[in-house]
């Protein structure tokens, strides 16, 4: 089998096992260009030398690491279905990723966003409800877009969600409950079952992303605000306020602790305060 046909079979298997369309598209957009010079060659020609040539790209380190991750997944699949007998990555070190903490919101910035959302005469309740829900739960934009009115348990403050890691339940606080009630009572109009509507139709992931960006601009923030900014802020502030790591992982519905760790951006002053309160020398009667 040539590499082109093997790639098509690999993509087809991704679809068959229920991978998200974005995941399938990402593998296609990465693997076909990487392996273009060898598409008509037999899969047995995939060696460490081929891999090195394919990954010889003038791109950022994190981009290269992602390319390698996709290529490793493909070669592991080839091994699993016995199209090749030797791992072309054997003995090859993984590309290094550079972790760069992303921007999170401060308390004054959160207050500025709420003031801006509530200043919108047409959608003041919806804007505040969305902002509160994002910040209080750490939900992804795709999860918020899929929410139905019946997913909200109004008496218990719980929310049924369908996320990347499957269905689950998340909790939210009294403030968010109050904003949601105001939105549903005063602004939500339409027969569609989705929770957040615009003109009677559900808000999409893309429209939520645009809303967050516009909100940040109108609030005068000097960086681009996205829905994932709210998710990172949720993780960081929960950690600063003392939530234990495994509860945070459960709240964010991450499959691995490593993924949760990437969302936390602690200021060094917070770390200094933790050392002062919890360090090994705290409370010792030293001169």
Helices and strands as residue ranges (DSSP letters): H 3-16, H 21-34, G 36-38, G 43-45, H 48-54, H 61-80, H 107-118, H 124-137, H 141-146, G 149-151, E 152-153, E 158-163, E 166-171, H 174-186, E 197-198, E 201-202, H 205-218, H 227-240, H 245-252, H 257-263, H 268-278
